[in-house]
Amino acid sequence: MRRVSTPDDRVVTVGAGANPLVGTLLDAGYHDVAAVDVAPAALDALRADLGDRADLVEYVVGDVRSLVLDRPADVWHDRATFHFLSDPADRARYAERAAAAVRTGGHLVIATFAPDGPTTCSGLSVERHDARSLATAFAGCFELVHTERSIHRTPAGAEQPFTHAVLRRTLR
Ligand SMILES: C[S@@+](CC[C@H](N)C(=O)[O-])C[C@H]1O[C@@H](n2cnc3c(N)ncnc32)[C@H](O)[C@@H]1O
């Protein structure tokens, strides 16, 4: 698919954990990155991983279901957080917060376990998604522009099928 983001974009990654994505974005020249996580320890681990680049990133401790950001985002990224929301009301709250955060024309880049993926993640049960259920979850505010499937192999060798989707924020 065509590139949906440039290094001048403001990227917000929710449920950031200590994923290497933030470091990869800094390597690529991104300079307006916010990492959101409900767990302060997860952001402490990310800071530690980034080392002397830690202060280049904004850290927000908060629940994505009630997240309020001070500036619009060009890209909202989520790998393996939305799938923890098994209550439809929580998914609706998440979609509302993402819609409020992303500027018109901006993008939501999301990855969840696929329908044939694991039923738990980090010991918690998950709601698995295909492209259709992701498009439905964000319908009205975002339109699906791209989807892919991948197989993630864990350090222990287990295979985890993921659904990836890119959705564009439609006119408010
Ligand atoms: C499975 S980890 C994924 C971490 C990272 N995105 C990755 O792909 O490696 C899920 C992360 O989401 C965070 N999280 C779970 N529920 C959340 C919520 N409601 N709001 C914000 N963060 C949440 C957890 O603390 C955890 O760091």
Ligand as a Chemical Component Dictionary entry (heavy atoms), coordinates in Angstrom:
data_LIG
# 
_chem_comp.id                   LIG 
_chem_comp.type                 NON-POLYMER 
_chem_comp.pdbx_formal_charge   0 
_chem_comp.three_letter_code    LIG 
# 
loop_
_chem_comp_atom.comp_id 
_chem_comp_atom.atom_id 
_chem_comp_atom.alt_atom_id 
_chem_comp_atom.type_symbol 
_chem_comp_atom.charge 
_chem_comp_atom.model_Cartn_x 
_chem_comp_atom.model_Cartn_y 
_chem_comp_atom.model_Cartn_z 
_chem_comp_atom.pdbx_ordinal 
LIG C1  C1  C 0  0.233  -7.181 24.770 1  
LIG S1  S1  S 1  0.925  -5.658 25.279 2  
LIG C2  C2  C 0  1.414  -4.971 23.711 3  
LIG C3  C3  C 0  2.546  -4.015 23.832 4  
LIG C4  C4  C 0  3.063  -3.452 22.495 5  
LIG N1  N1  N 0  2.033  -2.684 21.819 6  
LIG C5  C5  C 0  3.560  -4.575 21.613 7  
LIG O1  O1  O 0  3.013  -4.789 20.532 8  
LIG O2  O2  O -1 4.554  -5.216 21.987 9  
LIG C6  C6  C 0  -0.483 -4.671 25.675 10 
LIG C7  C7  C 0  -0.155 -3.358 26.347 11 
LIG O3  O3  O 0  -1.371 -2.602 26.438 12 
LIG C8  C8  C 0  -1.458 -2.028 27.714 13 
LIG N2  N2  N 0  -2.893 -1.835 27.962 14 
LIG C9  C9  C 0  -3.813 -2.795 28.205 15 
LIG N3  N3  N 0  -5.025 -2.250 28.356 16 
LIG C10 C10 C 0  -4.874 -0.911 28.182 17 
LIG C11 C11 C 0  -5.770 0.202  28.224 18 
LIG N4  N4  N 0  -7.073 0.027  28.455 19 
LIG N5  N5  N 0  -5.277 1.445  27.999 20 
LIG C12 C12 C 0  -3.943 1.626  27.758 21 
LIG N6  N6  N 0  -3.048 0.603  27.721 22 
LIG C13 C13 C 0  -3.517 -0.641 27.921 23 
LIG C14 C14 C 0  -0.738 -2.986 28.641 24 
LIG O4  O4  O 0  -0.287 -2.361 29.821 25 
LIG C15 C15 C 0  0.385  -3.481 27.739 26 
LIG O5  O5  O 0  1.552  -2.683 27.867 27 
# 
loop_
_chem_comp_bond.comp_id 
_chem_comp_bond.atom_id_1 
_chem_comp_bond.atom_id_2 
_chem_comp_bond.value_order 
_chem_comp_bond.pdbx_ordinal 
LIG C1  S1  SING 1  
LIG S1  C2  SING 2  
LIG S1  C6  SING 3  
LIG C2  C3  SING 4  
LIG C3  C4  SING 5  
LIG C4  N1  SING 6  
LIG C4  C5  SING 7  
LIG C5  O1  DOUB 8  
LIG C5  O2  SING 9  
LIG C6  C7  SING 10 
LIG C7  O3  SING 11 
LIG C7  C15 SING 12 
LIG O3  C8  SING 13 
LIG C8  N2  SING 14 
LIG C8  C14 SING 15 
LIG N2  C9  SING 16 
LIG N2  C13 SING 17 
LIG C9  N3  DOUB 18 
LIG N3  C10 SING 19 
LIG C10 C11 SING 20 
LIG C10 C13 DOUB 21 
LIG C11 N4  SING 22 
LIG C11 N5  DOUB 23 
LIG N5  C12 SING 24 
LIG C12 N6  DOUB 25 
LIG N6  C13 SING 26 
LIG C14 O4  SING 27 
LIG C14 C15 SING 28 
LIG C15 O5  SING 29 
# 
